[in-house]
Amino acid sequence: MTGTDDGDRPVDCFESARNTVLQHRDGGTCFHCQTGGCGQHAWAIEELARHPGGRKLLRQLGFPIPSDESTEEGQPR
């Protein structure tokens, strides 16, 4: 794998989203955070909500899970 391939794999997006959400638990922040909020955190919640394991993690951490019927298993996005 070359450096340009990094992040192109779905597993990399999931892992990045998971790490971002974990950094924000209990009021934490990440290096993307700004005074007005964190777009990376919003993206991470949306990304995790697309996956069964991500939805489980969001529930465990007490984050609201965006409702989108197309994210259910077996449904096209």
mmCIF file of the N, C-alpha and C atoms, coordinates in Angstrom:
data_MODEL
# 
_entry.id   MODEL 
# 
loop_
_atom_site.group_PDB 
_atom_site.id 
_atom_site.type_symbol 
_atom_site.label_atom_id 
_atom_site.label_alt_id 
_atom_site.label_comp_id 
_atom_site.label_asym_id 
_atom_site.label_entity_id 
_atom_site.label_seq_id 
_atom_site.pdbx_PDB_ins_code 
_atom_site.Cartn_x 
_atom_site.Cartn_y 
_atom_site.Cartn_z 
_atom_site.occupancy 
_atom_site.B_iso_or_equiv 
_atom_site.pdbx_formal_charge 
_atom_site.auth_seq_id 
_atom_site.auth_comp_id 
_atom_site.auth_asym_id 
_atom_site.auth_atom_id 
_atom_site.pdbx_PDB_model_num 
ATOM 1   N N  . MET A 1 1  ? 0.838   -1.168 0.000  1.00 0.00 ? 1  MET A N  1 
ATOM 2   C CA . MET A 1 1  ? 0.000   0.000  0.000  1.00 0.00 ? 1  MET A CA 1 
ATOM 3   C C  . MET A 1 1  ? 0.889   1.239  0.000  1.00 0.00 ? 1  MET A C  1 
ATOM 4   N N  . THR A 1 2  ? 0.519   2.202  -0.797 1.00 0.00 ? 2  THR A N  1 
ATOM 5   C CA . THR A 1 2  ? 1.282   3.442  -0.850 1.00 0.00 ? 2  THR A CA 1 
ATOM 6   C C  . THR A 1 2  ? 0.630   4.483  0.038  1.00 0.00 ? 2  THR A C  1 
ATOM 7   N N  . GLY A 1 3  ? 1.312   5.576  0.252  1.00 0.00 ? 3  GLY A N  1 
ATOM 8   C CA . GLY A 1 3  ? 0.791   6.651  1.071  1.00 0.00 ? 3  GLY A CA 1 
ATOM 9   C C  . GLY A 1 3  ? -0.496  7.241  0.528  1.00 0.00 ? 3  GLY A C  1 
ATOM 10  N N  . THR A 1 4  ? -0.679  7.212  -0.784 1.00 0.00 ? 4  THR A N  1 
ATOM 11  C CA . THR A 1 4  ? -1.901  7.772  -1.360 1.00 0.00 ? 4  THR A CA 1 
ATOM 12  C C  . THR A 1 4  ? -3.095  6.858  -1.164 1.00 0.00 ? 4  THR A C  1 
ATOM 13  N N  . ASP A 1 5  ? -2.861  5.594  -0.819 1.00 0.00 ? 5  ASP A N  1 
ATOM 14  C CA . ASP A 1 5  ? -3.958  4.658  -0.586 1.00 0.00 ? 5  ASP A CA 1 
ATOM 15  C C  . ASP A 1 5  ? -4.524  4.780  0.822  1.00 0.00 ? 5  ASP A C  1 
ATOM 16  N N  . ASP A 1 6  ? -3.782  5.390  1.733  1.00 0.00 ? 6  ASP A N  1 
ATOM 17  C CA . ASP A 1 6  ? -4.238  5.511  3.116  1.00 0.00 ? 6  ASP A CA 1 
ATOM 18  C C  . ASP A 1 6  ? -5.554  6.273  3.170  1.00 0.00 ? 6  ASP A C  1 
ATOM 19  N N  . GLY A 1 7  ? -6.504  5.751  3.920  1.00 0.00 ? 7  GLY A N  1 
ATOM 20  C CA . GLY A 1 7  ? -7.769  6.428  4.103  1.00 0.00 ? 7  GLY A CA 1 
ATOM 21  C C  . GLY A 1 7  ? -8.808  6.104  3.054  1.00 0.00 ? 7  GLY A C  1 
ATOM 22  N N  . ASP A 1 8  ? -8.424  5.426  1.996  1.00 0.00 ? 8  ASP A N  1 
ATOM 23  C CA . ASP A 1 8  ? -9.379  5.083  0.951  1.00 0.00 ? 8  ASP A CA 1 
ATOM 24  C C  . ASP A 1 8  ? -10.202 3.860  1.320  1.00 0.00 ? 8  ASP A C  1 
ATOM 25  N N  . ARG A 1 9  ? -9.755  3.098  2.288  1.00 0.00 ? 9  ARG A N  1 
ATOM 26  C CA . ARG A 1 9  ? -10.457 1.875  2.663  1.00 0.00 ? 9  ARG A CA 1 
ATOM 27  C C  . ARG A 1 9  ? -11.541 2.199  3.679  1.00 0.00 ? 9  ARG A C  1 
ATOM 28  N N  . PRO A 1 10 ? -12.713 1.565  3.548  1.00 0.00 ? 10 PRO A N  1 
ATOM 29  C CA . PRO A 1 10 ? -13.787 1.809  4.513  1.00 0.00 ? 10 PRO A CA 1 
ATOM 30  C C  . PRO A 1 10 ? -13.363 1.567  5.958  1.00 0.00 ? 10 PRO A C  1 
ATOM 31  N N  . VAL A 1 11 ? -12.509 0.578  6.169  1.00 0.00 ? 11 VAL A N  1 
ATOM 32  C CA . VAL A 1 11 ? -12.069 0.291  7.536  1.00 0.00 ? 11 VAL A CA 1 
ATOM 33  C C  . VAL A 1 11 ? -11.270 1.460  8.105  1.00 0.00 ? 11 VAL A C  1 
ATOM 34  N N  . ASP A 1 12 ? -10.537 2.177  7.268  1.00 0.00 ? 12 ASP A N  1 
ATOM 35  C CA . ASP A 1 12 ? -9.784  3.340  7.731  1.00 0.00 ? 12 ASP A CA 1 
ATOM 36  C C  . ASP A 1 12 ? -10.726 4.476  8.136  1.00 0.00 ? 12 ASP A C  1 
ATOM 37  N N  . CYS A 1 13 ? -11.787 4.685  7.354  1.00 0.00 ? 13 CYS A N  1 
ATOM 38  C CA . CYS A 1 13 ? -12.778 5.714  7.705  1.00 0.00 ? 13 CYS A CA 1 
ATOM 39  C C  . CYS A 1 13 ? -13.454 5.368  9.020  1.00 0.00 ? 13 CYS A C  1 
ATOM 40  N N  . PHE A 1 14 ? -13.822 4.095  9.180  1.00 0.00 ? 14 PHE A N  1 
ATOM 41  C CA . PHE A 1 14 ? -14.470 3.659  10.412 1.00 0.00 ? 14 PHE A CA 1 
ATOM 42  C C  . PHE A 1 14 ? -13.549 3.875  11.595 1.00 0.00 ? 14 PHE A C  1 
ATOM 43  N N  . GLU A 1 15 ? -12.295 3.488  11.464 1.00 0.00 ? 15 GLU A N  1 
ATOM 44  C CA . GLU A 1 15 ? -11.333 3.624  12.566 1.00 0.00 ? 15 GLU A CA 1 
ATOM 45  C C  . GLU A 1 15 ? -11.102 5.089  12.912 1.00 0.00 ? 15 GLU A C  1 
ATOM 46  N N  . SER A 1 16 ? -11.015 5.943  11.907 1.00 0.00 ? 16 SER A N  1 
ATOM 47  C CA . SER A 1 16 ? -10.848 7.368  12.150 1.00 0.00 ? 16 SER A CA 1 
ATOM 48  C C  . SER A 1 16 ? -12.062 7.932  12.891 1.00 0.00 ? 16 SER A C  1 
ATOM 49  N N  . ALA A 1 17 ? -13.248 7.536  12.461 1.00 0.00 ? 17 ALA A N  1 
ATOM 50  C CA . ALA A 1 17 ? -14.474 7.990  13.124 1.00 0.00 ? 17 ALA A CA 1 
ATOM 51  C C  . ALA A 1 17 ? -14.524 7.486  14.561 1.00 0.00 ? 17 ALA A C  1 
ATOM 52  N N  . ARG A 1 18 ? -14.168 6.238  14.764 1.00 0.00 ? 18 ARG A N  1 
ATOM 53  C CA . ARG A 1 18 ? -14.177 5.657  16.106 1.00 0.00 ? 18 ARG A CA 1 
ATOM 54  C C  . ARG A 1 18 ? -13.214 6.417  17.021 1.00 0.00 ? 18 ARG A C  1 
ATOM 55  N N  . ASN A 1 19 ? -12.020 6.678  16.538 1.00 0.00 ? 19 ASN A N  1 
ATOM 56  C CA . ASN A 1 19 ? -11.033 7.409  17.341 1.00 0.00 ? 19 ASN A CA 1 
ATOM 57  C C  . ASN A 1 19 ? -11.514 8.815  17.678 1.00 0.00 ? 19 ASN A C  1 
ATOM 58  N N  . THR A 1 20 ? -12.138 9.493  16.712 1.00 0.00 ? 20 THR A N  1 
ATOM 59  C CA . THR A 1 20 ? -12.633 10.845 16.948 1.00 0.00 ? 20 THR A CA 1 
ATOM 60  C C  . THR A 1 20 ? -13.714 10.849 18.019 1.00 0.00 ? 20 THR A C  1 
ATOM 61  N N  . VAL A 1 21 ? -14.664 9.920  17.912 1.00 0.00 ? 21 VAL A N  1 
ATOM 62  C CA . VAL A 1 21 ? -15.740 9.853  18.904 1.00 0.00 ? 21 VAL A CA 1 
ATOM 63  C C  . VAL A 1 21 ? -15.169 9.540  20.285 1.00 0.00 ? 21 VAL A C  1 
ATOM 64  N N  . LEU A 1 22 ? -14.208 8.643  20.347 1.00 0.00 ? 22 LEU A N  1 
ATOM 65  C CA . LEU A 1 22 ? -13.603 8.316  21.643 1.00 0.00 ? 22 LEU A CA 1 
ATOM 66  C C  . LEU A 1 22 ? -12.873 9.517  22.245 1.00 0.00 ? 22 LEU A C  1 
ATOM 67  N N  . GLN A 1 23 ? -12.253 10.340 21.405 1.00 0.00 ? 23 GLN A N  1 
ATOM 68  C CA . GLN A 1 23 ? -11.569 11.533 21.912 1.00 0.00 ? 23 GLN A CA 1 
ATOM 69  C C  . GLN A 1 23 ? -12.560 12.533 22.496 1.00 0.00 ? 23 GLN A C  1 
ATOM 70  N N  . HIS A 1 24 ? -13.776 12.556 21.980 1.00 0.00 ? 24 HIS A N  1 
ATOM 71  C CA . HIS A 1 24 ? -14.778 13.519 22.428 1.00 0.00 ? 24 HIS A CA 1 
ATOM 72  C C  . HIS A 1 24 ? -15.607 13.047 23.619 1.00 0.00 ? 24 HIS A C  1 
ATOM 73  N N  . ARG A 1 25 ? -15.467 11.796 24.014 1.00 0.00 ? 25 ARG A N  1 
ATOM 74  C CA . ARG A 1 25 ? -16.284 11.338 25.148 1.00 0.00 ? 25 ARG A CA 1 
ATOM 75  C C  . ARG A 1 25 ? -15.888 12.101 26.407 1.00 0.00 ? 25 ARG A C  1 
ATOM 76  N N  . ASP A 1 26 ? -16.832 12.231 27.285 1.00 0.00 ? 26 ASP A N  1 
ATOM 77  C CA . ASP A 1 26 ? -16.639 12.940 28.555 1.00 0.00 ? 26 ASP A CA 1 
ATOM 78  C C  . ASP A 1 26 ? -16.136 14.370 28.359 1.00 0.00 ? 26 ASP A C  1 
ATOM 79  N N  . GLY A 1 27 ? -16.582 15.025 27.279 1.00 0.00 ? 27 GLY A N  1 
ATOM 80  C CA . GLY A 1 27 ? -16.239 16.423 27.055 1.00 0.00 ? 27 GLY A CA 1 
ATOM 81  C C  . GLY A 1 27 ? -14.869 16.658 26.463 1.00 0.00 ? 27 GLY A C  1 
ATOM 82  N N  . GLY A 1 28 ? -14.201 15.607 25.997 1.00 0.00 ? 28 GLY A N  1 
ATOM 83  C CA . GLY A 1 28 ? -12.879 15.761 25.407 1.00 0.00 ? 28 GLY A CA 1 
ATOM 84  C C  . GLY A 1 28 ? -12.931 16.468 24.055 1.00 0.00 ? 28 GLY A C  1 
ATOM 85  N N  . THR A 1 29 ? -11.770 16.750 23.517 1.00 0.00 ? 29 THR A N  1 
ATOM 86  C CA . THR A 1 29 ? -11.660 17.424 22.230 1.00 0.00 ? 29 THR A CA 1 
ATOM 87  C C  . THR A 1 29 ? -10.612 16.728 21.375 1.00 0.00 ? 29 THR A C  1 
ATOM 88  N N  . CYS A 1 30 ? -10.577 17.127 20.108 1.00 0.00 ? 30 CYS A N  1 
ATOM 89  C CA . CYS A 1 30 ? -9.547  16.629 19.193 1.00 0.00 ? 30 CYS A CA 1 
ATOM 90  C C  . CYS A 1 30 ? -8.877  17.836 18.532 1.00 0.00 ? 30 CYS A C  1 
ATOM 91  N N  . PHE A 1 31 ? -7.897  17.598 17.708 1.00 0.00 ? 31 PHE A N  1 
ATOM 92  C CA . PHE A 1 31 ? -7.180  18.716 17.103 1.00 0.00 ? 31 PHE A CA 1 
ATOM 93  C C  . PHE A 1 31 ? -8.000  19.426 16.033 1.00 0.00 ? 31 PHE A C  1 
ATOM 94  N N  . HIS A 1 32 ? -9.166  18.889 15.661 1.00 0.00 ? 32 HIS A N  1 
ATOM 95  C CA . HIS A 1 32 ? -10.055 19.545 14.699 1.00 0.00 ? 32 HIS A CA 1 
ATOM 96  C C  . HIS A 1 32 ? -11.012 20.520 15.390 1.00 0.00 ? 32 HIS A C  1 
ATOM 97  N N  . CYS A 1 33 ? -11.134 20.429 16.701 1.00 0.00 ? 33 CYS A N  1 
ATOM 98  C CA . CYS A 1 33 ? -12.101 21.242 17.443 1.00 0.00 ? 33 CYS A CA 1 
ATOM 99  C C  . CYS A 1 33 ? -11.782 22.728 17.316 1.00 0.00 ? 33 CYS A C  1 
ATOM 100 N N  . GLN A 1 34 ? -12.853 23.496 17.173 1.00 0.00 ? 34 GLN A N  1 
ATOM 101 C CA . GLN A 1 34 ? -12.751 24.945 17.124 1.00 0.00 ? 34 GLN A CA 1 
ATOM 102 C C  . GLN A 1 34 ? -13.765 25.515 18.097 1.00 0.00 ? 34 GLN A C  1 
ATOM 103 N N  . THR A 1 35 ? -13.742 26.806 18.290 1.00 0.00 ? 35 THR A N  1 
ATOM 104 C CA . THR A 1 35 ? -14.645 27.454 19.235 1.00 0.00 ? 35 THR A CA 1 
ATOM 105 C C  . THR A 1 35 ? -16.105 27.168 18.914 1.00 0.00 ? 35 THR A C  1 
ATOM 106 N N  . GLY A 1 36 ? -16.469 27.139 17.648 1.00 0.00 ? 36 GLY A N  1 
ATOM 107 C CA . GLY A 1 36 ? -17.854 26.941 17.248 1.00 0.00 ? 36 GLY A CA 1 
ATOM 108 C C  . GLY A 1 36 ? -18.283 25.491 17.168 1.00 0.00 ? 36 GLY A C  1 
ATOM 109 N N  . GLY A 1 37 ? -17.423 24.555 17.486 1.00 0.00 ? 37 GLY A N  1 
ATOM 110 C CA . GLY A 1 37 ? -17.768 23.140 17.419 1.00 0.00 ? 37 GLY A CA 1 
ATOM 111 C C  . GLY A 1 37 ? -16.711 22.351 16.668 1.00 0.00 ? 37 GLY A C  1 
ATOM 112 N N  . CYS A 1 38 ? -17.082 21.135 16.311 1.00 0.00 ? 38 CYS A N  1 
ATOM 113 C CA . CYS A 1 38 ? -16.130 20.256 15.643 1.00 0.00 ? 38 CYS A CA 1 
ATOM 114 C C  . CYS A 1 38 ? -16.823 19.519 14.498 1.00 0.00 ? 38 CYS A C  1 
ATOM 115 N N  . GLY A 1 39 ? -16.505 19.920 13.296 1.00 0.00 ? 39 GLY A N  1 
ATOM 116 C CA . GLY A 1 39 ? -17.065 19.259 12.125 1.00 0.00 ? 39 GLY A CA 1 
ATOM 117 C C  . GLY A 1 39 ? -16.608 17.814 12.008 1.00 0.00 ? 39 GLY A C  1 
ATOM 118 N N  . GLN A 1 40 ? -15.423 17.523 12.472 1.00 0.00 ? 40 GLN A N  1 
ATOM 119 C CA . GLN A 1 40 ? -14.900 16.158 12.433 1.00 0.00 ? 40 GLN A CA 1 
ATOM 120 C C  . GLN A 1 40 ? -15.731 15.252 13.334 1.00 0.00 ? 40 GLN A C  1 
ATOM 121 N N  . HIS A 1 41 ? -16.136 15.764 14.490 1.00 0.00 ? 41 HIS A N  1 
ATOM 122 C CA . HIS A 1 41 ? -16.945 14.978 15.411 1.00 0.00 ? 41 HIS A CA 1 
ATOM 123 C C  . HIS A 1 41 ? -18.318 14.689 14.799 1.00 0.00 ? 41 HIS A C  1 
ATOM 124 N N  . ALA A 1 42 ? -18.904 15.680 14.162 1.00 0.00 ? 42 ALA A N  1 
ATOM 125 C CA . ALA A 1 42 ? -20.195 15.480 13.498 1.00 0.00 ? 42 ALA A CA 1 
ATOM 126 C C  . ALA A 1 42 ? -20.067 14.425 12.400 1.00 0.00 ? 42 ALA A C  1 
ATOM 127 N N  . TRP A 1 43 ? -19.002 14.513 11.608 1.00 0.00 ? 43 TRP A N  1 
ATOM 128 C CA . TRP A 1 43 ? -18.757 13.511 10.557 1.00 0.00 ? 43 TRP A CA 1 
ATOM 129 C C  . TRP A 1 43 ? -18.594 12.125 11.172 1.00 0.00 ? 43 TRP A C  1 
ATOM 130 N N  . ALA A 1 44 ? -17.863 12.048 12.270 1.00 0.00 ? 44 ALA A N  1 
ATOM 131 C CA . ALA A 1 44 ? -17.584 10.758 12.901 1.00 0.00 ? 44 ALA A CA 1 
ATOM 132 C C  . ALA A 1 44 ? -18.870 10.084 13.375 1.00 0.00 ? 44 ALA A C  1 
ATOM 133 N N  . ILE A 1 45 ? -19.764 10.844 13.960 1.00 0.00 ? 45 ILE A N  1 
ATOM 134 C CA . ILE A 1 45 ? -21.030 10.269 14.413 1.00 0.00 ? 45 ILE A CA 1 
ATOM 135 C C  . ILE A 1 45 ? -21.827 9.766  13.219 1.00 0.00 ? 45 ILE A C  1 
ATOM 136 N N  . GLU A 1 46 ? -21.874 10.541 12.149 1.00 0.00 ? 46 GLU A N  1 
ATOM 137 C CA . GLU A 1 46 ? -22.594 10.108 10.942 1.00 0.00 ? 46 GLU A CA 1 
ATOM 138 C C  . GLU A 1 46 ? -21.959 8.852  10.346 1.00 0.00 ? 46 GLU A C  1 
ATOM 139 N N  . GLU A 1 47 ? -20.639 8.812  10.311 1.00 0.00 ? 47 GLU A N  1 
ATOM 140 C CA . GLU A 1 47 ? -19.937 7.652  9.746  1.00 0.00 ? 47 GLU A CA 1 
ATOM 141 C C  . GLU A 1 47 ? -20.205 6.406  10.581 1.00 0.00 ? 47 GLU A C  1 
ATOM 142 N N  . LEU A 1 48 ? -20.106 6.507  11.882 1.00 0.00 ? 48 LEU A N  1 
ATOM 143 C CA . LEU A 1 48 ? -20.338 5.346  12.735 1.00 0.00 ? 48 LEU A CA 1 
ATOM 144 C C  . LEU A 1 48 ? -21.785 4.880  12.666 1.00 0.00 ? 48 LEU A C  1 
ATOM 145 N N  . ALA A 1 49 ? -22.713 5.799  12.493 1.00 0.00 ? 49 ALA A N  1 
ATOM 146 C CA . ALA A 1 49 ? -24.128 5.433  12.418 1.00 0.00 ? 49 ALA A CA 1 
ATOM 147 C C  . ALA A 1 49 ? -24.438 4.589  11.180 1.00 0.00 ? 49 ALA A C  1 
ATOM 148 N N  . ARG A 1 50 ? -23.535 4.544  10.227 1.00 0.00 ? 50 ARG A N  1 
ATOM 149 C CA . ARG A 1 50 ? -23.733 3.747  9.008  1.00 0.00 ? 50 ARG A CA 1 
ATOM 150 C C  . ARG A 1 50 ? -23.397 2.271  9.201  1.00 0.00 ? 50 ARG A C  1 
ATOM 151 N N  . HIS A 1 51 ? -22.810 1.929  10.330 1.00 0.00 ? 51 HIS A N  1 
ATOM 152 C CA . HIS A 1 51 ? -22.319 0.571  10.557 1.00 0.00 ? 51 HIS A CA 1 
ATOM 153 C C  . HIS A 1 51 ? -22.902 0.000  11.848 1.00 0.00 ? 51 HIS A C  1 
ATOM 154 N N  . PRO A 1 52 ? -23.279 -1.279 11.839 1.00 0.00 ? 52 PRO A N  1 
ATOM 155 C CA . PRO A 1 52 ? -23.820 -1.881 13.067 1.00 0.00 ? 52 PRO A CA 1 
ATOM 156 C C  . PRO A 1 52 ? -22.881 -1.739 14.265 1.00 0.00 ? 52 PRO A C  1 
ATOM 157 N N  . GLY A 1 53 ? -21.608 -1.991 14.082 1.00 0.00 ? 53 GLY A N  1 
ATOM 158 C CA . GLY A 1 53 ? -20.648 -1.862 15.180 1.00 0.00 ? 53 GLY A CA 1 
ATOM 159 C C  . GLY A 1 53 ? -20.500 -0.421 15.634 1.00 0.00 ? 53 GLY A C  1 
ATOM 160 N N  . GLY A 1 54 ? -20.602 0.499  14.705 1.00 0.00 ? 54 GLY A N  1 
ATOM 161 C CA . GLY A 1 54 ? -20.523 1.919  15.040 1.00 0.00 ? 54 GLY A CA 1 
ATOM 162 C C  . GLY A 1 54 ? -21.736 2.378  15.823 1.00 0.00 ? 54 GLY A C  1 
ATOM 163 N N  . ARG A 1 55 ? -22.921 1.901  15.423 1.00 0.00 ? 55 ARG A N  1 
ATOM 164 C CA . ARG A 1 55 ? -24.137 2.244  16.165 1.00 0.00 ? 55 ARG A CA 1 
ATOM 165 C C  . ARG A 1 55 ? -24.062 1.695  17.589 1.00 0.00 ? 55 ARG A C  1 
ATOM 166 N N  . LYS A 1 56 ? -23.511 0.495  17.721 1.00 0.00 ? 56 LYS A N  1 
ATOM 167 C CA . LYS A 1 56 ? -23.357 -0.098 19.054 1.00 0.00 ? 56 LYS A CA 1 
ATOM 168 C C  . LYS A 1 56 ? -22.436 0.768  19.915 1.00 0.00 ? 56 LYS A C  1 
ATOM 169 N N  . LEU A 1 57 ? -21.302 1.204  19.353 1.00 0.00 ? 57 LEU A N  1 
ATOM 170 C CA . LEU A 1 57 ? -20.372 2.052  20.094 1.00 0.00 ? 57 LEU A CA 1 
ATOM 171 C C  . LEU A 1 57 ? -21.033 3.367  20.486 1.00 0.00 ? 57 LEU A C  1 
ATOM 172 N N  . LEU A 1 58 ? -21.758 3.988  19.561 1.00 0.00 ? 58 LEU A N  1 
ATOM 173 C CA . LEU A 1 58 ? -22.422 5.242  19.872 1.00 0.00 ? 58 LEU A CA 1 
ATOM 174 C C  . LEU A 1 58 ? -23.412 5.067  21.021 1.00 0.00 ? 58 LEU A C  1 
ATOM 175 N N  . ARG A 1 59 ? -24.175 3.976  21.008 1.00 0.00 ? 59 ARG A N  1 
ATOM 176 C CA . ARG A 1 59 ? -25.115 3.704  22.098 1.00 0.00 ? 59 ARG A CA 1 
ATOM 177 C C  . ARG A 1 59 ? -24.370 3.519  23.417 1.00 0.00 ? 59 ARG A C  1 
ATOM 178 N N  . GLN A 1 60 ? -23.258 2.774  23.390 1.00 0.00 ? 60 GLN A N  1 
ATOM 179 C CA . GLN A 1 60 ? -22.480 2.528  24.612 1.00 0.00 ? 60 GLN A CA 1 
ATOM 180 C C  . GLN A 1 60 ? -21.941 3.829  25.206 1.00 0.00 ? 60 GLN A C  1 
ATOM 181 N N  . LEU A 1 61 ? -21.575 4.761  24.348 1.00 0.00 ? 61 LEU A N  1 
ATOM 182 C CA . LEU A 1 61 ? -21.013 6.030  24.808 1.00 0.00 ? 61 LEU A CA 1 
ATOM 183 C C  . LEU A 1 61 ? -22.088 7.071  25.121 1.00 0.00 ? 61 LEU A C  1 
ATOM 184 N N  . GLY A 1 62 ? -23.355 6.736  24.853 1.00 0.00 ? 62 GLY A N  1 
ATOM 185 C CA . GLY A 1 62 ? -24.451 7.638  25.161 1.00 0.00 ? 62 GLY A CA 1 
ATOM 186 C C  . GLY A 1 62 ? -24.690 8.721  24.131 1.00 0.00 ? 62 GLY A C  1 
ATOM 187 N N  . PHE A 1 63 ? -24.156 8.567  22.925 1.00 0.00 ? 63 PHE A N  1 
ATOM 188 C CA . PHE A 1 63 ? -24.386 9.544  21.869 1.00 0.00 ? 63 PHE A CA 1 
ATOM 189 C C  . PHE A 1 63 ? -25.720 9.256  21.192 1.00 0.00 ? 63 PHE A C  1 
ATOM 190 N N  . PRO A 1 64 ? -26.437 10.308 20.807 1.00 0.00 ? 64 PRO A N  1 
ATOM 191 C CA . PRO A 1 64 ? -27.666 10.075 20.052 1.00 0.00 ? 64 PRO A CA 1 
ATOM 192 C C  . PRO A 1 64 ? -27.301 9.529  18.671 1.00 0.00 ? 64 PRO A C  1 
ATOM 193 N N  . ILE A 1 65 ? -28.067 8.577  18.220 1.00 0.00 ? 65 ILE A N  1 
ATOM 194 C CA . ILE A 1 65 ? -27.799 7.979  16.909 1.00 0.00 ? 65 ILE A CA 1 
ATOM 195 C C  . ILE A 1 65 ? -28.747 8.606  15.898 1.00 0.00 ? 65 ILE A C  1 
ATOM 196 N N  . PRO A 1 66 ? -28.189 9.262  14.876 1.00 0.00 ? 66 PRO A N  1 
ATOM 197 C CA . PRO A 1 66 ? -29.050 9.857  13.859 1.00 0.00 ? 66 PRO A CA 1 
ATOM 198 C C  . PRO A 1 66 ? -29.925 8.784  13.220 1.00 0.00 ? 66 PRO A C  1 
ATOM 199 N N  . SER A 1 67 ? -31.201 9.068  13.082 1.00 0.00 ? 67 SER A N  1 
ATOM 200 C CA . SER A 1 67 ? -32.085 8.075  12.472 1.00 0.00 ? 67 SER A CA 1 
ATOM 201 C C  . SER A 1 67 ? -32.097 8.287  10.972 1.00 0.00 ? 67 SER A C  1 
ATOM 202 N N  . ASP A 1 68 ? -31.730 7.260  10.266 1.00 0.00 ? 68 ASP A N  1 
ATOM 203 C CA . ASP A 1 68 ? -31.742 7.253  8.809  1.00 0.00 ? 68 ASP A CA 1 
ATOM 204 C C  . ASP A 1 68 ? -32.037 5.825  8.396  1.00 0.00 ? 68 ASP A C  1 
ATOM 205 N N  . GLU A 1 69 ? -33.221 5.605  7.873  1.00 0.00 ? 69 GLU A N  1 
ATOM 206 C CA . GLU A 1 69 ? -33.637 4.239  7.553  1.00 0.00 ? 69 GLU A CA 1 
ATOM 207 C C  . GLU A 1 69 ? -32.710 3.582  6.552  1.00 0.00 ? 69 GLU A C  1 
ATOM 208 N N  . SER A 1 70 ? -32.016 4.347  5.713  1.00 0.00 ? 70 SER A N  1 
ATOM 209 C CA . SER A 1 70 ? -31.141 3.751  4.715  1.00 0.00 ? 70 SER A CA 1 
ATOM 210 C C  . SER A 1 70 ? -29.870 3.171  5.307  1.00 0.00 ? 70 SER A C  1 
ATOM 211 N N  . THR A 1 71 ? -29.593 3.439  6.597  1.00 0.00 ? 71 THR A N  1 
ATOM 212 C CA . THR A 1 71 ? -28.376 2.926  7.214  1.00 0.00 ? 71 THR A CA 1 
ATOM 213 C C  . THR A 1 71 ? -28.588 1.534  7.808  1.00 0.00 ? 71 THR A C  1 
ATOM 214 N N  . GLU A 1 72 ? -29.814 1.065  7.838  1.00 0.00 ? 72 GLU A N  1 
ATOM 215 C CA . GLU A 1 72 ? -30.060 -0.255 8.373  1.00 0.00 ? 72 GLU A CA 1 
ATOM 216 C C  . GLU A 1 72 ? -29.413 -1.313 7.503  1.00 0.00 ? 72 GLU A C  1 
ATOM 217 N N  . GLU A 1 73 ? -29.060 -2.424 8.121  1.00 0.00 ? 73 GLU A N  1 
ATOM 218 C CA . GLU A 1 73 ? -28.401 -3.497 7.386  1.00 0.00 ? 73 GLU A CA 1 
ATOM 219 C C  . GLU A 1 73 ? -29.258 -3.940 6.209  1.00 0.00 ? 73 GLU A C  1 
ATOM 220 N N  . GLY A 1 74 ? -28.598 -4.183 5.102  1.00 0.00 ? 74 GLY A N  1 
ATOM 221 C CA . GLY A 1 74 ? -29.270 -4.674 3.909  1.00 0.00 ? 74 GLY A CA 1 
ATOM 222 C C  . GLY A 1 74 ? -29.921 -3.585 3.081  1.00 0.00 ? 74 GLY A C  1 
ATOM 223 N N  . GLN A 1 75 ? -29.867 -2.351 3.523  1.00 0.00 ? 75 GLN A N  1 
ATOM 224 C CA . GLN A 1 75 ? -30.464 -1.251 2.797  1.00 0.00 ? 75 GLN A CA 1 
ATOM 225 C C  . GLN A 1 75 ? -29.388 -0.488 2.038  1.00 0.00 ? 75 GLN A C  1 
ATOM 226 N N  . PRO A 1 76 ? -29.685 -0.075 0.810  1.00 0.00 ? 76 PRO A N  1 
ATOM 227 C CA . PRO A 1 76 ? -28.700 0.729  0.067  1.00 0.00 ? 76 PRO A CA 1 
ATOM 228 C C  . PRO A 1 76 ? -28.559 2.098  0.690  1.00 0.00 ? 76 PRO A C  1 
ATOM 229 N N  . ARG A 1 77 ? -27.375 2.707  0.531  1.00 0.00 ? 77 ARG A N  1 
ATOM 230 C CA . ARG A 1 77 ? -27.187 4.063  1.053  1.00 0.00 ? 77 ARG A CA 1 
ATOM 231 C C  . ARG A 1 77 ? -27.279 5.050  -0.074 1.00 0.00 ? 77 ARG A C  1 
# 
